[in-house]
Amino acid sequence: MFARAAFWAATLAVVVVAARSALVEPIPLRWAIACGVAWVSLFFGLWRHTNLGAFVDVTSHVAPSGVAITIDGLPGASALAKIRAYCTKEDVPLVFFVTGVEVASRPADLRALAAEGHEIGLYVSRGLTASALDERAALAAVTGAPVPWVRVGAWGTPALDRALARADVAAIGWSVGAQGLRSPERIGARVRERAAPGGIVALDGPSCGAAVIAAVCDALAAERLVARALADGAARSEDEGG
């Protein structure tokens, strides 16, 4: 990914500057400090923002057919009931990324979502170590299906990336981030502006409601796109790659 290439290019540049200073002539102190600060800022920025894919391989696009609508965390019980009703009526598949706390506290909601055809993955708020994936077993026991997707909120590390590869689990990012927006109108405008075939929309669960899902679907329709299941996109990608 571009972010990973940028990080290693910056690291190489720092090494070259350090070698030159040691072997040829020291660079001015202010430039040395500036280089160090820039590298540290880049490192922590890329580490913090997992969706950039610098240290964890993140899938931010699926096959070029439709758009996946993903939700980080479960909406409240009343909002979720209205979302389910809307999705059933309009035949809209959603992808929910839920925390371990939600797995333990709302298993009935998760079973209902799975029974209605919605996909459920694990939300990892901080992927510092491989133990961040431990809740997958509990989620699989509730839904009765393996957990092929996770979303890493922040601090993705190479150790987590290796654990994902061993478990054959994909880290799902997004191409349209609307987690910081609240009003359906603003979310719809963001989706209309940035959505493209094969994209992934990310929404904030606690503030999500049926009006938000409707606004996203209307925005997709305006761009001649439709909501697709994440698994459908992954299957299409494998078919096209094979």
N, C-alpha and C positions, 0 to 999 in steps of 0.2 A: 504494500500500500504506500501511497505518497507520504503519509505521516512517518512511517517507519524509515523510508528512504531519506526523508529530511532529517530525522534524528541521527542516523548513522553518518550522513554527510556532514552534519554539524559536529559530530564527535570526531570525525576524521580531520576536520578543519582545526579543531582545538588541539589535536595531537600534533598536527603539522606545525602550528604556531608554537607549541611548547618545544618541539624538537628544534625548530629554527632558533628559538631564544636560547636554548642550551648549547647548540653547536655553532651558531653563527654570531648573532648579536641579540641581546635581550630587547624585547619590544618595550615601549614606554609603559610604565606601571598602570596608567589610566586605561590603556588599551587592553592590558592583561586582565584588569579587573572587569572591564566591559565584556570581554570575551567570556570570562567565567560566569558573570551574572546572566548573560544571554543564554549560555548553555544550560545552566541550572533552571532558568525560567522555562526554556523549551522542554526540558526533561519533565518537570513537574506538571506543566500544562498538558503534555501528551499523556502522562501517567494518569492525570486526573480525568481527562476526557476520553473514556474508553471507546466511544463511538468513532474516534479518529483512527483506531486500529493500529497504533504504534507498537503495542506490546501484546495485544490479544487480537487474533484474527476475527474480525467482525463482519458479518454479512449485512450489508446495508441496502442491497437490491436483490430481488428474486428474478424469476424468468420474466421476459418482456410481455406479460399479459396481465393486465389489471394491477391493483395496488392492495397490499395487505394493510389492514387497520389493526394496530396493536395498542393495548392499554396497559399502563404500568400501575398495578395495584387494583383492587376491587372497589368499584363505587359502593356507596351506601346501599342498604338493602332495598329501599324504595326506588332509588335511581336504577339499580341493577334490574329490578323487576320490569321497569319501563323499557330499559334497553333490550332486555330479552324479548319482550313483546314486540318491539319495533323490528328487531332482527328476524324474528320468526315470520312476521307479516311480510317483510321486504326481502327475505332470503339473503340476509347479510351475514357472512361469517366474520367473527372477530378472533383476535389472539390476545389472551389475557396473560400477563406476566405477574405472578403472585408471590408474595413473600412467605417465608416459613411460618410466620405468625398467622397469616391469613389461611394457610393450609390447615393449621391446628384449630383455628377459631371458626372457620366458615366452610367446613367440608361439604355440607348439603348444597351450598351455592355452587361449589366447584363441580360436584357430581351433576347438578342440573345443567350447568354450562356444557360440560363434556357430553351429556346425553343429547343436547340440542345441536351438537356438531361444532361448537366453538373449540378452538385450540387453547391449550393451557401450558404455559412454560413457567420456569422459575425466575423470579426477580432477585438478583443478588445486588444489594446496595453497595457493597464494597468487596471487590474480588481480590483481596490481598493474597490469599492462599487457596490451595486446592480444596480446603475444608468448606469453602463457600458453596460447594456443590452437594454437600451432605444432605440437604433437604429434598433432593430429587426423589429419594426413596419414599419419603413420606407423601410427597405429592403424587407419585405413581400409585401408591396404595389407595389414595382417595379417589383418583380418577379412573383407575383400572387400566391405565395405558402408560407406556414408557414416556419419559420426558426428553424430547429431542432438542428442545430450545431453552436457552437461558438469555436473560438480558442483564448485563453488568452495568450498574449505575455509574460506578467510578472505581478508580484505582485498580485497573486490570493489570496483572503482572504476568511475566513469562511462565511462572509456575502454574498459574491458573490456565494459561493457554495450553500448556502441556497436558494438564488434567482434562481439559475439554477434548483434546485430541484422543486421549486414551479412552474416554467414555463415549466417544463418537457423538458428542453434543455440539451443536452450533450456537455461537454467540450471535444474537440478532441485534443489529443496530437499527438505524433509521435514516432515511433520506429526507424526510419531512418531520422536523421536530416541533411539536406544538404543546409540549408539556408545560411550558410557562404561560400559556394563554388560557383564558377562562371563558370568554364569551363565544357562543356558537358562531357569531358573525366573523369575529377575528380568526377563529380556527378555520372556518370555511374559506376565508380569504387567503390564509397561509397555504392551505392545501391546493387551492386553485392556482396559486402563484408557483408552487414548487413541485407539485405532483407530476410524475412522469411514469410511463409504463415500466413495471417492474419495481416500483418504489415501495417504501415501507413508511407508513404514517405512525408516529408515536404520540399518544395522548396520555394525560394524567388521570389516573383512575378515580381518586377521591373527588375530583371536580367534574367528572364526566357524567353526562346524562343522555337521554334519548335525543334531546335537541342537538347535542353536539354530534352524535352519530349521524343524525339526519343531515346536518350541515355538511359533514364530511362527504356523505354519499351524494348530496346535491352538487358539491364542488367537483367530485370525481365525474359525475354524469356530465357536467358542463364541459369537462375536458375529454369526454368520450372514453372514460375509464370506469371500471367496476371494481368492487371489493372482491378480493380473492383470498382463499385460504392460504396460509403460509406453506402448508404441505403441498398444495397444488403447484405453487411456484417452484418449490424445491424439486418436485417430481419432474416438472417441465424442464428445469435446468439440467437435471441428470439425463433426461431423454435427448436434449439438444447436444449435450456434451458427449453422449455416447454415440 
